[in-house]
Amino acid sequence: MSHVSPGRIAILASLLASVALVSGCGWFRKDNDSYKLSGEARPLELPPEFSRPDTSGAMALPGQSVMASSQAAQAAPSQPAAGFVVAGSRDEVFARIGQVLDSVEGVQVASRAQLLGSHDVSYQGSNFLVRAVQTGDTVYVSIIDPRGVPQTGAAATQLLATLKQALGGQ
């Protein structure tokens, strides 16, 4: 019977462990080409909290009611030269504005947009929109340019005065 000393067993075990460690690196090889690239060229891996958009405020309730903000948006501007108020519904006032514009000499109506409540008008060499906006029980009539800025030129002021007199505006 052969006797194996503990020293030989320790040497043999350490030799086997070192062979397994050296050759074991090949066991964990990645076949993905991204890992063969240099560190700067590899794709960036982000944790999930960085790769998804922040939705924490998605279900937050607004501070004031929607009705209050829409009423504030529809409120008539405080500039008296920019427009006037007429009693009635927007559709009725829109039709009456069309009749008045057709009767004023020198006014050319290029188009009418009832859904928007506006008439595209050319008068005394100026182009602008005559707009009617419902503000509660009344309609605010104003003259604006295509960008929505109130017109205060001579032609716009004269036409606005004519409309105000014909419609009985305040």
PyRosetta script that sets phi, psi and omega in degrees:
from pyrosetta import init, pose_from_sequence

init()
pose = pose_from_sequence("MSHVSPGRIAILASLLASVALVSGCGWFRKDNDSYKLSGEARPLELPPEFSRPDTSGAMALPGQSVMASSQAAQAAPSQPAAGFVVAGSRDEVFARIGQVLDSVEGVQVASRAQLLGSHDVSYQGSNFLVRAVQTGDTVYVSIIDPRGVPQTGAAATQLLATLKQALGGQ")
pose.set_psi(1, 137.9)
pose.set_omega(1, 179.2)
pose.set_phi(2, -96.3)
pose.set_psi(2, 144.8)
pose.set_omega(2, -177.1)
pose.set_phi(3, -108.3)
pose.set_psi(3, 128.2)
pose.set_omega(3, -179.3)
pose.set_phi(4, -104.7)
pose.set_psi(4, 124.9)
pose.set_omega(4, -177.6)
pose.set_phi(5, -81.9)
pose.set_psi(5, 152.7)
pose.set_omega(5, 179.5)
pose.set_phi(6, -62.8)
pose.set_psi(6, -28.2)
pose.set_omega(6, 178.5)
pose.set_phi(7, -65.9)
pose.set_psi(7, -39.5)
pose.set_omega(7, 178.3)
pose.set_phi(8, -67.1)
pose.set_psi(8, -38.5)
pose.set_omega(8, 179.2)
pose.set_phi(9, -64.1)
pose.set_psi(9, -41.2)
pose.set_omega(9, -179.8)
pose.set_phi(10, -66.4)
pose.set_psi(10, -41.0)
pose.set_omega(10, 178.9)
pose.set_phi(11, -66.3)
pose.set_psi(11, -43.4)
pose.set_omega(11, 179.6)
pose.set_phi(12, -64.3)
pose.set_psi(12, -40.6)
pose.set_omega(12, 179.3)
pose.set_phi(13, -66.7)
pose.set_psi(13, -42.2)
pose.set_omega(13, 179.6)
pose.set_phi(14, -68.9)
pose.set_psi(14, -33.6)
pose.set_omega(14, 176.8)
pose.set_phi(15, -66.3)
pose.set_psi(15, -43.9)
pose.set_omega(15, 177.4)
pose.set_phi(16, -63.9)
pose.set_psi(16, -40.7)
pose.set_omega(16, -180.0)
pose.set_phi(17, -65.5)
pose.set_psi(17, -41.7)
pose.set_omega(17, -179.7)
pose.set_phi(18, -68.3)
pose.set_psi(18, -37.7)
pose.set_omega(18, 176.4)
pose.set_phi(19, -64.7)
pose.set_psi(19, -41.8)
pose.set_omega(19, 179.8)
pose.set_phi(20, -65.6)
pose.set_psi(20, -39.9)
pose.set_omega(20, 179.8)
pose.set_phi(21, -67.7)
pose.set_psi(21, -42.5)
pose.set_omega(21, -178.2)
pose.set_phi(22, -68.2)
pose.set_psi(22, -43.8)
pose.set_omega(22, -179.0)
pose.set_phi(23, -83.8)
pose.set_psi(23, -17.0)
pose.set_omega(23, -178.4)
pose.set_phi(24, -71.6)
pose.set_psi(24, -18.0)
pose.set_omega(24, 179.8)
pose.set_phi(25, -62.9)
pose.set_psi(25, -28.6)
pose.set_omega(25, 177.8)
pose.set_phi(26, -71.0)
pose.set_psi(26, -21.0)
pose.set_omega(26, -179.6)
pose.set_phi(27, -70.0)
pose.set_psi(27, -28.1)
pose.set_omega(27, -176.1)
pose.set_phi(28, -100.2)
pose.set_psi(28, 19.3)
pose.set_omega(28, -178.1)
pose.set_phi(29, -67.7)
pose.set_psi(29, 141.3)
pose.set_omega(29, 178.5)
pose.set_phi(30, -97.2)
pose.set_psi(30, 135.0)
pose.set_omega(30, 177.7)
pose.set_phi(31, -87.8)
pose.set_psi(31, -8.3)
pose.set_omega(31, -179.0)
pose.set_phi(32, -72.8)
pose.set_psi(32, 131.4)
pose.set_omega(32, -178.6)
pose.set_phi(33, -68.6)
pose.set_psi(33, -20.8)
pose.set_omega(33, -179.1)
pose.set_phi(34, -64.2)
pose.set_psi(34, -30.0)
pose.set_omega(34, -178.4)
pose.set_phi(35, -78.2)
pose.set_psi(35, -15.0)
pose.set_omega(35, 179.9)
pose.set_phi(36, -84.7)
pose.set_psi(36, -13.4)
pose.set_omega(36, -178.7)
pose.set_phi(37, -77.0)
pose.set_psi(37, 166.4)
pose.set_omega(37, 176.0)
pose.set_phi(38, -69.9)
pose.set_psi(38, 164.0)
pose.set_omega(38, -176.2)
pose.set_phi(39, -59.4)
pose.set_psi(39, -34.6)
pose.set_omega(39, -179.0)
pose.set_phi(40, -73.4)
pose.set_psi(40, -26.6)
pose.set_omega(40, -175.4)
pose.set_phi(41, -93.5)
pose.set_psi(41, -9.0)
pose.set_omega(41, -179.2)
pose.set_phi(42, -69.9)
pose.set_psi(42, 150.8)
pose.set_omega(42, 177.1)
pose.set_phi(43, -67.0)
pose.set_psi(43, 145.4)
pose.set_omega(43, -178.7)
pose.set_phi(44, -80.5)
pose.set_psi(44, 128.3)
pose.set_omega(44, 177.6)
pose.set_phi(45, -104.0)
pose.set_psi(45, 124.2)
pose.set_omega(45, -178.2)
pose.set_phi(46, -113.7)
pose.set_psi(46, 144.4)
pose.set_omega(46, 173.4)
pose.set_phi(47, -67.7)
pose.set_psi(47, 157.5)
pose.set_omega(47, -175.2)
pose.set_phi(48, -56.3)
pose.set_psi(48, -34.3)
pose.set_omega(48, -177.9)
pose.set_phi(49, -69.4)
pose.set_psi(49, -17.4)
pose.set_omega(49, 178.0)
pose.set_phi(50, -97.7)
pose.set_psi(50, -17.4)
pose.set_omega(50, -176.5)
pose.set_phi(51, -95.1)
pose.set_psi(51, -11.3)
pose.set_omega(51, 178.0)
pose.set_phi(52, -106.6)
pose.set_psi(52, 147.4)
pose.set_omega(52, 177.6)
pose.set_phi(53, -68.8)
pose.set_psi(53, 153.8)
pose.set_omega(53, 179.3)
pose.set_phi(54, -74.0)
pose.set_psi(54, 120.7)
pose.set_omega(54, 179.7)
pose.set_phi(55, -117.0)
pose.set_psi(55, 19.9)
pose.set_omega(55, -176.6)
pose.set_phi(56, -66.3)
pose.set_psi(56, -31.4)
pose.set_omega(56, 180.0)
pose.set_phi(57, -96.3)
pose.set_psi(57, 10.1)
pose.set_omega(57, -175.6)
pose.set_phi(58, -67.0)
pose.set_psi(58, -33.4)
pose.set_omega(58, -176.9)
pose.set_phi(59, -105.9)
pose.set_psi(59, 18.0)
pose.set_omega(59, 179.6)
pose.set_phi(60, -71.9)
pose.set_psi(60, 138.8)
pose.set_omega(60, 179.9)
pose.set_phi(61, -84.8)
pose.set_psi(61, 142.6)
pose.set_omega(61, 179.0)
pose.set_phi(62, -68.5)
pose.set_psi(62, 158.1)
pose.set_omega(62, -177.1)
pose.set_phi(63, -70.6)
pose.set_psi(63, -35.9)
pose.set_omega(63, 179.7)
pose.set_phi(64, -122.3)
pose.set_psi(64, 168.5)
pose.set_omega(64, -176.1)
pose.set_phi(65, -71.3)
pose.set_psi(65, 155.6)
pose.set_omega(65, 179.8)
pose.set_phi(66, -68.0)
pose.set_psi(66, -36.8)
pose.set_omega(66, -179.5)
pose.set_phi(67, -63.9)
pose.set_psi(67, -39.6)
pose.set_omega(67, -179.6)
pose.set_phi(68, -65.4)
pose.set_psi(68, -39.2)
pose.set_omega(68, -179.5)
pose.set_phi(69, -72.1)
pose.set_psi(69, -35.5)
pose.set_omega(69, 179.2)
pose.set_phi(70, -72.4)
pose.set_psi(70, -32.5)
pose.set_omega(70, 176.8)
pose.set_phi(71, -69.6)
pose.set_psi(71, -35.7)
pose.set_omega(71, 177.7)
pose.set_phi(72, -67.6)
pose.set_psi(72, -34.9)
pose.set_omega(72, 179.9)
pose.set_phi(73, -70.6)
pose.set_psi(73, -29.3)
pose.set_omega(73, -178.5)
pose.set_phi(74, -91.9)
pose.set_psi(74, -3.5)
pose.set_omega(74, -178.0)
pose.set_phi(75, -63.7)
pose.set_psi(75, 145.4)
pose.set_omega(75, -177.8)
pose.set_phi(76, -70.4)
pose.set_psi(76, 137.9)
pose.set_omega(76, 176.6)
pose.set_phi(77, -63.0)
pose.set_psi(77, 157.0)
pose.set_omega(77, -175.2)
pose.set_phi(78, -87.7)
pose.set_psi(78, 1.6)
pose.set_omega(78, -179.9)
pose.set_phi(79, -82.9)
pose.set_psi(79, 113.3)
pose.set_omega(79, -177.2)
pose.set_phi(80, -67.7)
pose.set_psi(80, -27.9)
pose.set_omega(80, -178.1)
pose.set_phi(81, -74.5)
pose.set_psi(81, -18.0)
pose.set_omega(81, -175.1)
pose.set_phi(82, -85.7)
pose.set_psi(82, -19.4)
pose.set_omega(82, -178.6)
pose.set_phi(83, -177.9)
pose.set_psi(83, -175.3)
pose.set_omega(83, 179.7)
pose.set_phi(84, -150.5)
pose.set_psi(84, 169.3)
pose.set_omega(84, -176.0)
pose.set_phi(85, -111.4)
pose.set_psi(85, 138.4)
pose.set_omega(85, 178.2)
pose.set_phi(86, -128.8)
pose.set_psi(86, 139.9)
pose.set_omega(86, 177.0)
pose.set_phi(87, -75.4)
pose.set_psi(87, 144.3)
pose.set_omega(87, 177.6)
pose.set_phi(88, 128.0)
pose.set_psi(88, -176.3)
pose.set_omega(88, 178.4)
pose.set_phi(89, -90.8)
pose.set_psi(89, 160.6)
pose.set_omega(89, -176.9)
pose.set_phi(90, -63.4)
pose.set_psi(90, -40.6)
pose.set_omega(90, -178.8)
pose.set_phi(91, -65.0)
pose.set_psi(91, -40.3)
pose.set_omega(91, 178.0)
pose.set_phi(92, -64.7)
pose.set_psi(92, -46.9)
pose.set_omega(92, -179.2)
pose.set_phi(93, -66.1)
pose.set_psi(93, -37.5)
pose.set_omega(93, 177.5)
pose.set_phi(94, -59.5)
pose.set_psi(94, -44.9)
pose.set_omega(94, 179.0)
pose.set_phi(95, -64.3)
pose.set_psi(95, -42.1)
pose.set_omega(95, 179.4)
pose.set_phi(96, -65.8)
pose.set_psi(96, -37.4)
pose.set_omega(96, 176.5)
pose.set_phi(97, -61.5)
pose.set_psi(97, -43.3)
pose.set_omega(97, 178.4)
pose.set_phi(98, -59.1)
pose.set_psi(98, -41.8)
pose.set_omega(98, 178.8)
pose.set_phi(99, -65.0)
pose.set_psi(99, -43.1)
pose.set_omega(99, 179.9)
pose.set_phi(100, -65.5)
pose.set_psi(100, -43.4)
pose.set_omega(100, 180.0)
pose.set_phi(101, -62.2)
pose.set_psi(101, -37.6)
pose.set_omega(101, 178.6)
pose.set_phi(102, -66.6)
pose.set_psi(102, -27.2)
pose.set_omega(102, -177.3)
pose.set_phi(103, -89.8)
pose.set_psi(103, -15.5)
pose.set_omega(103, -178.7)
pose.set_phi(104, -81.4)
pose.set_psi(104, 128.4)
pose.set_omega(104, -178.7)
pose.set_phi(105, -71.6)
pose.set_psi(105, 133.9)
pose.set_omega(105, 178.5)
pose.set_phi(106, 93.7)
pose.set_psi(106, -7.8)
pose.set_omega(106, 179.5)
pose.set_phi(107, -89.1)
pose.set_psi(107, 128.2)
pose.set_omega(107, 174.3)
pose.set_phi(108, -117.2)
pose.set_psi(108, 119.3)
pose.set_omega(108, 179.5)
pose.set_phi(109, -92.3)
pose.set_psi(109, 113.7)
pose.set_omega(109, -179.4)
pose.set_phi(110, -77.0)
pose.set_psi(110, -41.2)
pose.set_omega(110, 179.2)
pose.set_phi(111, -158.4)
pose.set_psi(111, 159.8)
pose.set_omega(111, 177.7)
pose.set_phi(112, -127.7)
pose.set_psi(112, 131.1)
pose.set_omega(112, 178.7)
pose.set_phi(113, -123.4)
pose.set_psi(113, 93.7)
pose.set_omega(113, -175.3)
pose.set_phi(114, -65.9)
pose.set_psi(114, -36.4)
pose.set_omega(114, 179.2)
pose.set_phi(115, -62.2)
pose.set_psi(115, -34.3)
pose.set_omega(115, 178.3)
pose.set_phi(116, -90.1)
pose.set_psi(116, -14.2)
pose.set_omega(116, -178.8)
pose.set_phi(117, 71.2)
pose.set_psi(117, 34.9)
pose.set_omega(117, -176.5)
pose.set_phi(118, -134.3)
pose.set_psi(118, 149.2)
pose.set_omega(118, 174.3)
pose.set_phi(119, -116.1)
pose.set_psi(119, 128.7)
pose.set_omega(119, 175.6)
pose.set_phi(120, -88.4)
pose.set_psi(120, 115.2)
pose.set_omega(120, -167.5)
pose.set_phi(121, -124.8)
pose.set_psi(121, 144.8)
pose.set_omega(121, 170.1)
pose.set_phi(122, -119.6)
pose.set_psi(122, 125.8)
pose.set_omega(122, -176.7)
pose.set_phi(123, -148.0)
pose.set_psi(123, 124.1)
pose.set_omega(123, 179.5)
pose.set_phi(124, 52.2)
pose.set_psi(124, 42.5)
pose.set_omega(124, 177.5)
pose.set_phi(125, 80.6)
pose.set_psi(125, 2.4)
pose.set_omega(125, 178.9)
pose.set_phi(126, -112.3)
pose.set_psi(126, 143.0)
pose.set_omega(126, 176.6)
pose.set_phi(127, -111.6)
pose.set_psi(127, 132.9)
pose.set_omega(127, 178.9)
pose.set_phi(128, -160.4)
pose.set_psi(128, 175.8)
pose.set_omega(128, 179.1)
pose.set_phi(129, -110.7)
pose.set_psi(129, 134.6)
pose.set_omega(129, 170.7)
pose.set_phi(130, -99.0)
pose.set_psi(130, 116.7)
pose.set_omega(130, -171.5)
pose.set_phi(131, -117.5)
pose.set_psi(131, 141.4)
pose.set_omega(131, 176.0)
pose.set_phi(132, -120.3)
pose.set_psi(132, 124.1)
pose.set_omega(132, -177.6)
pose.set_phi(133, -126.0)
pose.set_psi(133, 127.7)
pose.set_omega(133, 178.2)
pose.set_phi(134, -70.8)
pose.set_psi(134, 127.2)
pose.set_omega(134, 177.4)
pose.set_phi(135, -129.6)
pose.set_psi(135, 81.2)
pose.set_omega(135, -177.7)
pose.set_phi(136, 76.5)
pose.set_psi(136, -121.5)
pose.set_omega(136, -179.5)
pose.set_phi(137, -89.5)
pose.set_psi(137, -5.1)
pose.set_omega(137, -177.6)
pose.set_phi(138, -119.0)
pose.set_psi(138, 171.2)
pose.set_omega(138, 178.4)
pose.set_phi(139, -122.0)
pose.set_psi(139, 130.6)
pose.set_omega(139, 177.8)
pose.set_phi(140, -95.0)
pose.set_psi(140, 120.5)
pose.set_omega(140, 179.8)
pose.set_phi(141, -104.8)
pose.set_psi(141, 127.8)
pose.set_omega(141, -179.6)
pose.set_phi(142, -142.7)
pose.set_psi(142, 163.9)
pose.set_omega(142, 175.8)
pose.set_phi(143, -117.0)
pose.set_psi(143, 122.1)
pose.set_omega(143, -176.3)
pose.set_phi(144, -130.6)
pose.set_psi(144, 164.1)
pose.set_omega(144, 172.4)
pose.set_phi(145, -88.8)
pose.set_psi(145, 173.3)
pose.set_omega(145, -177.5)
pose.set_phi(146, -59.0)
pose.set_psi(146, -19.5)
pose.set_omega(146, 178.0)
pose.set_phi(147, -84.6)
pose.set_psi(147, -8.5)
pose.set_omega(147, -179.6)
pose.set_phi(148, 95.4)
pose.set_psi(148, 6.8)
pose.set_omega(148, -179.7)
pose.set_phi(149, -85.7)
pose.set_psi(149, 131.7)
pose.set_omega(149, 179.8)
pose.set_phi(150, -58.9)
pose.set_psi(150, 135.8)
pose.set_omega(150, 178.0)
pose.set_phi(151, -91.8)
pose.set_psi(151, 130.8)
pose.set_omega(151, 179.7)
pose.set_phi(152, -127.0)
pose.set_psi(152, 19.1)
pose.set_omega(152, 178.2)
pose.set_phi(153, -70.6)
pose.set_psi(153, 174.1)
pose.set_omega(153, -176.8)
pose.set_phi(154, -62.0)
pose.set_psi(154, -45.5)
pose.set_omega(154, -178.7)
pose.set_phi(155, -65.0)
pose.set_psi(155, -43.2)
pose.set_omega(155, -179.5)
pose.set_phi(156, -65.5)
pose.set_psi(156, -42.0)
pose.set_omega(156, 180.0)
pose.set_phi(157, -64.9)
pose.set_psi(157, -40.5)
pose.set_omega(157, 179.4)
pose.set_phi(158, -66.2)
pose.set_psi(158, -44.8)
pose.set_omega(158, 179.8)
pose.set_phi(159, -67.0)
pose.set_psi(159, -37.5)
pose.set_omega(159, 178.3)
pose.set_phi(160, -63.5)
pose.set_psi(160, -39.9)
pose.set_omega(160, 177.7)
pose.set_phi(161, -65.4)
pose.set_psi(161, -38.9)
pose.set_omega(161, 177.8)
pose.set_phi(162, -64.4)
pose.set_psi(162, -44.5)
pose.set_omega(162, 178.6)
pose.set_phi(163, -63.8)
pose.set_psi(163, -42.5)
pose.set_omega(163, -178.9)
pose.set_phi(164, -62.3)
pose.set_psi(164, -41.9)
pose.set_omega(164, 179.6)
pose.set_phi(165, -67.8)
pose.set_psi(165, -42.1)
pose.set_omega(165, -177.2)
pose.set_phi(166, -71.7)
pose.set_psi(166, -33.9)
pose.set_omega(166, -177.1)
pose.set_phi(167, -93.0)
pose.set_psi(167, -8.9)
pose.set_omega(167, -178.9)
pose.set_phi(168, 72.5)
pose.set_psi(168, 41.3)
pose.set_omega(168, -177.6)
pose.set_phi(169, -77.5)
pose.set_psi(169, 163.6)
pose.set_omega(169, -179.9)
pose.set_phi(170, -110.5)
pose.dump_pdb("model.pdb")
